[in-house]
Amino acid sequence: MEDDDLRERLLAPCDDSDAADVSTALSDGTFPCQRSLKSRMTVVERMMLSPYEKWIKHRRFPYKIVLHVLLLGLTFSQMVLYESQNAEYMRASHRNWAYFFLPPSNDVGESPRFQRDLYTINDTVRAVFYLRDAYFSIVNESVANYEYHVDPSTHIIRPINLSVTRMDGQITHVRHYQVFQNSTHIGPFHAKMSSRKRRHLLQSLQSVRFTFHLRDRQYGSYYQECFDWSIHVRLQVVERTQIRAIVDDCEIASCASRLSFWQALKQRFVWLHIVVAVVAGLYLVLSVRALLRSIRLIKRAEGVVLEGQRVSRPGQPASSTQSTTQSTTASTSSIPLSLRLKLFNGLQVVVFMALLMLLVSSIWSLFFLKAHVPISFWHRLLQATALLLLWSSLVGYLEHNRQIYSIVLTLRWGAPRVLQYLLGVSPIFLGYALFGTIYFGPRIKMFGSLSASMMTLFAVMNGDVILDTFDALERHGFMVSGKFYLYSFVSLFIYVVLNVFIAIVEEAFFATRQCRRMLDVLFSDPKYSSTNVTAQDAEVSTEMVKMLLRLIEEGDDAHSASSRPRTDSGLNDHEASSSDVLI
């Protein structure tokens, strides 16, 4: 293959007599030999050689990939530590909140996790008082190490924060209360309310939100931690038919640390964040340099193309050449967008975003002394996105190995075709979802809304809940219509649509390999050496990139030699013809 031949000649060993300049060798059609000392890399070598090959040839240590792998190891260690120390504790705590703060009820049908349904007025009033009693008794009843927040001057337990939302005609009113341990009133609720007042209250009620404040000391596998929890339990009116008790997302924060920074640095593995921040900072500098180098490369490429346009019109007057150059410069078509994307280092954009988010997350953890635990929502989102981008960008460093990089090439080739086919079948899928929502929705929860119907059909399409869906339709009386609905959907989307998707991806996989072979054969034919030949519409040939890079090399050499006397003031014939091919 052409790329392999170019790489082999770039890595060829040299003798002492082979001291030719790199740019001269490229212009003559030869390639520089391998050097034992650190030397300046050409643009072709910078684009074509892998990090390992750059180290072998130019003794350029692959700092970026080493720092990348080091960051992967450090962040993976952090996540393993988090899983061992805190992940199971967080899940167990949420189970505790559901056990202690969800009121008992007589559920009808399947009850979702962390929810209870209340159907009567008396059950709702009892649930309100149950939540108050559960909070003020959890410390004595739970096996966990829960503590109350106590006012040191009055020794009173921190009260429950209560928020009640009611409707008065078309106006919504929200009132806030504090509930103490011996309170006889819980907001607008009272144990001795008359039936008429209870009914009037619940008819105007929208939601009741309880907030409980607890402190928990966790004795983990590696060190002890202290967390302040804010547990939210909501009583929500559902379609004016029932009231649902829900454990909402809880807020968690680290307790005020009594340890000094250096004590926490040793005990809580905070030093891992310092190492991650330092490595990410160094890597960020190298990534910015690579991005700036790509921008300079594109600007130099534009200059080479414009110079080729001026040389290719030697018979035009100077004013005509100047106006043509200005119009070409004003337009963005001097270099195709696809070729710009080839020259731009898109990998470093992803790496830059990952490093920036990882650096912010590490500084966040250091500032609040939260060790390795991303406990708040935005902190978790920032850390998770950074790790996703960091691990995904590792594939970009394997670009020079086409066997390993085949997944990216296949996605690049097949994604447009898959999206086109997806747009074609989406109306049929949406039609099935709308039918299920309208026809089955009033009886079956799996089709209760458009989003629920789409999720159910997507699961059926992937073979997940086929039997469960058949059973649900049969239990609710849709024995004939439900079976016909599912049989037709499964036959169409599993036997036809999914297989066409697989065929498109398979075709893209083999097309990426075959296209490279065809391009090698095509450009090896002398008949096409000076013509404007392109590959597929969505793919820029590697030869065009190589030719442009060689022109840039020759342009740099001409610029550096301009200070020396020369008889030729313009580009040579090879440069002009190459520029014409690119234009």
JOLIN-V806389 format. One record per residue. N is the residue number from 0. PSI is psi in whole degrees, 0 to 359 (* if undefined). NEAR is the number of other C-alpha atoms within 12 Angstrom. Layout:
BEGIN
N_PSI_NEAR + N_PSI_NEAR
END
This chain:
BEGIN
0_153_22 + 1_317_22 + 2_319_28 + 3_320_20 + 4_317_16 + 5_318_26 + 6_320_28 + 7_320_23 + 8_329_26 + 9_331_36 + 10_7_28 + 11_137_22 + 12_156_20 + 13_158_18 + 14_178_13 + 15_333_11 + 16_341_9 + 17_79_17 + 18_26_17 + 19_152_20 + 20_149_22 + 21_315_30 + 22_322_32 + 23_319_23 + 24_321_23 + 25_320_32 + 26_332_29 + 27_356_16 + 28_359_17 + 29_181_21 + 30_147_30 + 31_157_35 + 32_170_32 + 33_134_32 + 34_152_28 + 35_341_19 + 36_162_16 + 37_127_15 + 38_170_21 + 39_134_21 + 40_144_28 + 41_169_32 + 42_321_33 + 43_315_38 + 44_322_36 + 45_327_31 + 46_328_33 + 47_326_33 + 48_147_33 + 49_165_32 + 50_321_27 + 51_320_24 + 52_327_28 + 53_324_32 + 54_318_26 + 55_318_24 + 56_313_34 + 57_2_30 + 58_35_21 + 59_107_25 + 60_134_20 + 61_74_23 + 62_318_22 + 63_312_35 + 64_328_31 + 65_315_21 + 66_325_30 + 67_311_37 + 68_322_24 + 69_319_25 + 70_322_37 + 71_318_29 + 72_319_21 + 73_313_30 + 74_326_36 + 75_321_23 + 76_321_20 + 77_317_31 + 78_325_25 + 79_319_17 + 80_318_26 + 81_318_28 + 82_320_21 + 83_325_20 + 84_320_26 + 85_335_32 + 86_310_22 + 87_327_17 + 88_318_25 + 89_315_28 + 90_319_16 + 91_324_15 + 92_319_35 + 93_325_29 + 94_322_20 + 95_316_25 + 96_321_37 + 97_323_30 + 98_316_25 + 99_329_31 + 100_359_38 + 101_123_39 + 102_152_36 + 103_147_26 + 104_163_23 + 105_96_16 + 106_143_19 + 107_117_12 + 108_203_10 + 109_128_13 + 110_128_17 + 111_158_16 + 112_144_19 + 113_29_26 + 114_149_29 + 115_144_35 + 116_134_32 + 117_132_33 + 118_346_27 + 119_162_23 + 120_316_27 + 121_320_24 + 122_322_25 + 123_315_37 + 124_319_34 + 125_324_26 + 126_323_36 + 127_314_40 + 128_331_33 + 129_320_26 + 130_320_41 + 131_313_37 + 132_325_29 + 133_322_30 + 134_315_40 + 135_3_32 + 136_357_21 + 137_327_28 + 138_323_22 + 139_335_15 + 140_330_17 + 141_148_19 + 142_351_14 + 143_170_21 + 144_54_22 + 145_147_28 + 146_150_28 + 147_158_30 + 148_113_25 + 149_135_15 + 150_120_11 + 151_336_10 + 152_320_7 + 153_348_9 + 154_32_11 + 155_136_17 + 156_140_26 + 157_128_25 + 158_168_28 + 159_136_37 + 160_125_28 + 161_132_33 + 162_122_29 + 163_126_32 + 164_124_29 + 165_156_26 + 166_129_20 + 167_90_15 + 168_243_10 + 169_7_8 + 170_136_11 + 171_129_15 + 172_136_18 + 173_123_21 + 174_146_20 + 175_140_20 + 176_164_23 + 177_130_26 + 178_119_31 + 179_174_23 + 180_321_22 + 181_21_16 + 182_134_20 + 183_335_19 + 184_138_21 + 185_87_35 + 186_232_29 + 187_357_32 + 188_144_33 + 189_142_21 + 190_332_22 + 191_25_16 + 192_145_19 + 193_161_15 + 194_324_17 + 195_317_12 + 196_322_18 + 197_315_24 + 198_317_18 + 199_320_18 + 200_313_27 + 201_333_34 + 202_332_25 + 203_0_25 + 204_140_35 + 205_312_30 + 206_154_34 + 207_125_39 + 208_121_36 + 209_141_41 + 210_117_34 + 211_140_42 + 212_121_33 + 213_156_37 + 214_138_31 + 215_135_31 + 216_119_23 + 217_127_27 + 218_89_17 + 219_189_22 + 220_334_18 + 221_329_19 + 222_169_24 + 223_141_22 + 224_159_33 + 225_130_29 + 226_142_34 + 227_118_29 + 228_142_30 + 229_104_31 + 230_129_35 + 231_123_33 + 232_129_42 + 233_135_39 + 234_108_39 + 235_130_32 + 236_128_31 + 237_110_20 + 238_30_12 + 239_23_17 + 240_335_17 + 241_170_26 + 242_131_34 + 243_126_38 + 244_125_39 + 245_136_36 + 246_108_35 + 247_176_26 + 248_131_22 + 249_149_31 + 250_140_26 + 251_141_28 + 252_155_29 + 253_144_29 + 254_159_22 + 255_118_15 + 256_133_22 + 257_356_13 + 258_150_17 + 259_169_14 + 260_319_20 + 261_328_16 + 262_317_17 + 263_327_27 + 264_324_24 + 265_320_19 + 266_323_22 + 267_15_33 + 268_31_32 + 269_335_32 + 270_336_27 + 271_322_33 + 272_324_40 + 273_316_30 + 274_316_27 + 275_319_39 + 276_319_31 + 277_312_24 + 278_317_32 + 279_323_39 + 280_315_30 + 281_316_25 + 282_325_34 + 283_322_32 + 284_315_22 + 285_324_26 + 286_319_31 + 287_319_26 + 288_320_19 + 289_322_26 + 290_317_24 + 291_324_19 + 292_323_22 + 293_320_27 + 294_317_23 + 295_324_20 + 296_318_34 + 297_320_30 + 298_320_22 + 299_323_28 + 300_320_39 + 301_320_36 + 302_321_25 + 303_317_37 + 304_318_37 + 305_322_36 + 306_321_35 + 307_326_35 + 308_322_34 + 309_320_32 + 310_328_29 + 311_355_28 + 312_65_21 + 313_339_16 + 314_354_11 + 315_150_16 + 316_164_12 + 317_320_14 + 318_321_12 + 319_320_15 + 320_322_22 + 321_317_19 + 322_323_16 + 323_320_23 + 324_320_26 + 325_320_17 + 326_326_16 + 327_322_23 + 328_323_22 + 329_329_13 + 330_158_15 + 331_12_14 + 332_9_18 + 333_322_31 + 334_128_32 + 335_150_24 + 336_321_18 + 337_325_21 + 338_325_31 + 339_318_27 + 340_327_20 + 341_321_30 + 342_334_37 + 343_140_25 + 344_84_31 + 345_335_24 + 346_319_31 + 347_340_36 + 348_314_26 + 349_317_28 + 350_318_42 + 351_315_32 + 352_318_29 + 353_317_35 + 354_321_43 + 355_315_33 + 356_322_32 + 357_322_42 + 358_317_34 + 359_319_29 + 360_320_38 + 361_318_39 + 362_322_31 + 363_313_28 + 364_322_35 + 365_321_29 + 366_320_18 + 367_2_25 + 368_47_38 + 369_14_37 + 370_223_41 + 371_10_45 + 372_110_41 + 373_88_35 + 374_332_32 + 375_162_26 + 376_309_16 + 377_328_16 + 378_317_27 + 379_317_24 + 380_319_18 + 381_314_28 + 382_317_36 + 383_318_25 + 384_321_24 + 385_316_31 + 386_324_33 + 387_312_23 + 388_323_28 + 389_315_39 + 390_323_26 + 391_323_23 + 392_347_31 + 393_331_29 + 394_329_27 + 395_331_31 + 396_352_31 + 397_17_23 + 398_329_23 + 399_349_25 + 400_102_23 + 401_334_23 + 402_316_17 + 403_326_16 + 404_5_22 + 405_331_26 + 406_320_26 + 407_318_28 + 408_321_31 + 409_317_28 + 410_321_23 + 411_323_21 + 412_318_29 + 413_341_29 + 414_314_23 + 415_320_18 + 416_322_24 + 417_319_27 + 418_321_18 + 419_316_14 + 420_325_22 + 421_321_21 + 422_329_14 + 423_324_15 + 424_348_21 + 425_324_19 + 426_324_13 + 427_316_21 + 428_317_29 + 429_325_23 + 430_317_20 + 431_320_34 + 432_319_32 + 433_320_23 + 434_314_26 + 435_322_36 + 436_316_27 + 437_318_20 + 438_316_27 + 439_340_32 + 440_318_26 + 441_345_17 + 442_329_20 + 443_128_30 + 444_330_27 + 445_339_33 + 446_27_29 + 447_336_23 + 448_171_23 + 449_318_26 + 450_321_19 + 451_320_22 + 452_319_30 + 453_320_27 + 454_320_26 + 455_315_35 + 456_325_39 + 457_320_27 + 458_320_22 + 459_320_30 + 460_331_29 + 461_12_19 + 462_28_21 + 463_303_17 + 464_41_20 + 465_308_25 + 466_321_18 + 467_321_19 + 468_319_35 + 469_315_29 + 470_318_19 + 471_318_25 + 472_321_30 + 473_322_22 + 474_330_17 + 475_16_21 + 476_8_17 + 477_63_23 + 478_317_18 + 479_305_15 + 480_323_19 + 481_319_28 + 482_318_23 + 483_320_17 + 484_312_28 + 485_321_35 + 486_315_23 + 487_320_21 + 488_314_33 + 489_317_30 + 490_320_19 + 491_312_21 + 492_330_28 + 493_313_25 + 494_338_18 + 495_298_17 + 496_310_25 + 497_322_24 + 498_326_17 + 499_320_20 + 500_314_25 + 501_320_19 + 502_322_19 + 503_315_26 + 504_320_29 + 505_319_24 + 506_320_23 + 507_322_27 + 508_313_27 + 509_332_22 + 510_324_26 + 511_326_30 + 512_320_23 + 513_324_18 + 514_322_28 + 515_320_27 + 516_318_21 + 517_321_20 + 518_322_28 + 519_317_25 + 520_320_19 + 521_314_24 + 522_348_27 + 523_348_16 + 524_123_14 + 525_336_11 + 526_332_12 + 527_10_17 + 528_333_21 + 529_17_23 + 530_165_19 + 531_94_20 + 532_133_23 + 533_161_25 + 534_221_24 + 535_164_18 + 536_325_13 + 537_12_21 + 538_130_27 + 539_132_27 + 540_149_30 + 541_331_32 + 542_322_36 + 543_319_36 + 544_316_35 + 545_316_31 + 546_318_35 + 547_321_41 + 548_322_38 + 549_323_39 + 550_321_43 + 551_318_37 + 552_314_32 + 553_325_36 + 554_322_35 + 555_320_25 + 556_321_23 + 557_323_25 + 558_320_19 + 559_334_13 + 560_1_17 + 561_338_16 + 562_344_10 + 563_152_12 + 564_139_10 + 565_151_12 + 566_338_10 + 567_112_12 + 568_350_14 + 569_194_20 + 570_153_30 + 571_175_21 + 572_324_16 + 573_319_25 + 574_317_34 + 575_317_30 + 576_322_26 + 577_322_35 + 578_321_40 + 579_322_28 + 580_318_27 + 581_321_38 + 582_*_29
END
